[in-house]
Amino acid sequence: MRTRDTTPPLVNATQTLESYSQDFWQRQMSNVEEHASSSTHSNPMDVFKPQAGQLPLARIKKVMKNSDDEVKMISAEAPILFARACEIFIADLTCRSYLHASANRRRTIQRSDVVAAVGLSNIFDFLVDIVPRPGANATSSSHGRKESTEQQQQPMRLEDE
């Protein structure tokens, strides 16, 4: 029989985006501080190492190496920090998407919820070429062309796929 996790959820459906954001980042900082102060590991970076079911370090290292021809060597700590940063990014975007879904009385996160979450915050502006802006019939691409509504409705794709 599985024991129930006593960790409170990262987001509540009744929260505002502002209160969620403040709570989320305070929780992330306290988690890091707690693990750092109670760490019995010989290497301080062991605290950040992904556990089972988390992002694979080999894949992260491969993406890092493929990102630039000049990258030849990568320290052991770099993929660990990238993995943790990606986990936090995914958790934050998922919670923001959930807030949008719950505002529309749904419990399932849909693509439109992710698009809305990205559009509601300027911290996701770096995703402008990947995630279309909500409610736009035609948007300018990075090359100044207009994209049709049909092109915008195609599934989001990652360059690596």
N, C-alpha and C positions, 0 to 999 in steps of 0.2 A: 504494500500500500504506500502510495506516495504522500509525503508530508506537504502541507500547504505552506507556500512561501509567505512570510509575514511582512515582506517589504511592501510599503504602500505603493499604489500605482503612480506612474510618472505624471499623469494628467487625469483630471476629473472632468466629466462632460459639462459641468456647470461653471467651470473656471473661465475667466476671461483670458485672452491672449497675453495680456500684460502680467497678470498674476501667475499664469503658467510659466512664462518666460523667466520671471524672477525666481520662482520656486525651483524650476529645472536647473538653472545655473548655480543656485546656492547648493542644491543637492549634489551636483557634479563636483563642486569644489570641496564640499565636506567629505564626499567619498574618497577623493584623492588624499586629502589631509588625514583622514582616518586610516587609510591603508598605509600611508607613508609613516605615520606615528606608531602603528601597531605591527609594522613589518618585521618579521623575524628572518627574512631572506638575506642571504649573503650579498646578493646583488640588488640594489634598490630598484632596478628596472624590472625585476621579476614581478613586481606588483602589477605592472601593466600588461604582462604577457597574456595573450588570449587563452581562454580556457576552452574546453570541448564545446563545439557548437558555435564558436565565434569565427571571425574572419581568418582565413589561412595566411600565415606569414609568407609562405613561398609565393603565393599569388600576388601579394602586395609587393614583394621584392621584384617579381617579374614585371609588374606594371611600372615600378620605379625605374628599372633598367631600360625598359622600352620607351620611356618618356623622352629620353634625350640620349643621343649617341655618345656624348661626352661622359655620361655616367658609367663608370667602369666598376667601381667598388662601392658597396653600401655597408655601413657599420651594422652590427647586430641589433643595436638599439633603435635605429631609424624605422624599420618595418613595425616594430612593437608600438612605437608612438603613433605611426600612421594608422595602425589597426585600431588603437583606442580612439583616435580622433574620428575615424570613420564610424565607429560604433556610436559615439556621441552625436555625430551628424545625423545618422540614420534614426536614432531615438528622437532627436529634436524634430526632424522633419515628419516623422510618423506621428508624434504627439500633436503637432500643429495641424496635420491632415485630419487626425481624429477629431480635433476641436471643430473643424469645418464640417465633417460628416455628422457629428452629433448636433450641430446647429441646424442641420437639415433633417434631423430625426432619423439618422441611419447609424448603424453600428459597424457597417462594412466600409472600409476606406476604398474609395474609387479614384480613378485617375484624375477626375475633376477636383477631388479634394486635395490631391498633391499639387495640382496646378494652382489652385486657390491659395494654398499655404505658401507656395513660392511667390505668388503675386502680392501677397499681403505684407511681405517683409523685404526690406532692402538688403538684408544680409544674404539673401539668395540671388542677388543680381548676377552673380557669376554663372548662374544656370540659364541665363536668358537665351542662349543659343540652343539649349537642349529642351527646355520646358516652355511651351508657348504661353503667352500671357492670357489670362482668363478674359473671355468675352470679346476678344479681338477678331474681327472678320478678316482683316489683312494686316500683317505686320511687316515691318522692314527687317530683313535679315542683316547679318553682319556685312554683306556685300551691297547693301542698298536696294536689293530687289524686293518686290512685293510677293508674298507667299499667298496662295489661294487658301480658302477655308478647307478645301479637300486635303491639301498638303499638311495643314496644321492638325488635322484630325487623325493622321497616321500615328501608329503607336510610337511611343518614345523609344529611341534606340541608343544604346551606348556604342561608342566608336569601336570598342574592343570586341564586340560580338560579331 
